[in-house]
Amino acid sequence: MVSYKVKQGAAITEEEKRELEEAKKRPVLFDEDSPGLDPKMEQAFIEARKKKPYVTKPLTVHVSLATIKKAEALGRDYMDILGRLLDQAVNEYMAEQRFGEKAGPLQNPFS
């Protein structure tokens, strides 16, 4: 499997549009690594997502100009990267508070 990350506002070529249209016509192929869901399993996933939806909330955070410049150098998705870093930092802090020990190093925010 190959996956790509598309930048917001990026234009796709006519060839890419054609490839997408062709892909829509192909059947989904399931295998042992990617099995299909039976209706009961599919409904369980839908219900779980309804009970605990993934929601983000806008937040204003004051950050030094030096940090903003470094973050902007990461590319157009720097705000997403900062969001993931903040999520990880809060999780690490909470684990430290709960268990009284330092968590491992932060994970790579680029993955």
Residue pairs with C-beta under 8 A, 6 or more apart in sequence:
5 77
6 12
7 76
7 77
8 76
12 20
28 36
30 36
37 45
56 83
61 86
63 71
63 82
71 78
71 79
71 81
71 82
72 78
74 81
74 110
81 109
81 110
84 109
85 106
85 109
88 106
88 107
88 109
89 106
91 103
92 102
92 103
92 106
95 103
96 102
96 103
